[in-house]
């Protein structure tokens, strides 16, 4: 299933995309596309619905973040060997973890706002993983059973804030609008292999990133095993699993960053496409 949240920001309703690409309303069946409704039992109920009996939503709609009421957003750094190389870093021994503030999360096609003093706002296409059931001390072999679904994520990053301001990477990762998610939350049964997904990111129509999740250093299952050994993962928690090469920071001989008016298009095979225009905060 392709689950969505649509409508005005802060007032999104749950929905799904049917096989013909129509938006259908789910508000009479579930309260939201959130952790509360991502259990295997809830998803089984939704799969058994007669979709054609659900109300078709007419007209163009804004899509919000594809999961609501997120508890925490966990991000894995330098998780593609070729991306690590372009930044001059060696492959990590364990998954590098940093957090992105929940307030950074926004819809897949909402405007991305650069902070007033930003000089190095960058792009990062990533596979997003949404936890579907409580996970603690999960073994790698069982880890994917704890996934509710997958989505496209853009881990927008301000590199000066990330690396040059005293403190953690979180400073450069948590600016408002720096976490577009969606358009859809694709349930795990429709993603046969999360380690075989093509992904791209274009800026102003020019291809900047091309990658495949097969080149991750740590797989989705390994990441879930590692994180769940440190703390509990709850339904609705989001993991951004790292980015392939082609970020602005890695461009030689001089890095290239976003400017006002730029347009990013972010795509992962089977998970849909995002499109964001960039503006600068006044």
Steps between C-alpha positions, in 0.01 A plus 500: 500500500595860443382692807491879500410796715332779308364848564603818676816488710414390853156378392593208274256215443596138438462356153632246255585491132305232312626292209377762253684783674190646664511644851254330734402629844569280803378732774203272582733203545804637686580817689828570324789338317701478819665246726170415664370362171813335359475167680467183295140470620408851384673460165325166445166671561584768244611243241166324531297814429300531179695802381239595240251561783727763654424860415703628206663834576462735205724788402862573560605439860804587708674195642638536850777291656402139432505410870358706784571528874864404453679422825859531381694537177827306494750560220789282392808686375759390244310179422604473134866425440520723191338789688745457787784512249377823338500670840848370582381263773572131550226241541369501859532193721147546636201697368551872562189635671375855527152635566285734297243709687142390435417867432713476182260250342285631219301388197668359189420799282507778757744787465844451655607811690869583539586675828585870472875453538534174310776482240522123453159334493532158336282215374492129590263241351444222754290192559268564792398209723194530724478264798172308526534319833691544823858379454753423773804270464390392152718253309603587144319194361169623647548874460296565185190359670506812720471735201162657430601650168751690290507848351709759319689739728710808428746556783557868425818617675669830576869404484646797689249453781573127495880514512612847607264592782606354834297191576337212315388449141143552621548878464538474124232236456207637699418835343132550422390314182824296485318165503258444210336155525280326244300526281386156611568255777534174308424205727780247538317222315532704179876550532650160418857601579588833665862437395422514127344843447624752243501862614571838341500871583491784247559870558347728236465201269866395529573157642710538815455168680463150361515201729358168609436377852705189420813707569408583859776415748239400758172351377158598628490180707845564648406858587184387681696234688760756606259775603265266686796375703550855627143618559142406422359577158131585503232486229518816292870561565690587182848395392677681215753248378770709331567649159692393187769720339426825322431741784601861450771476765680235296518689171857565386688725477244725675189389689165618366206581723134596466387854428162668509281390210666161452276198454583153633339183364554193718408147386524138617377210291150395610482762775414806292645843433532821700541851361605798712570861413760677714449840658698697756356607834445875521 
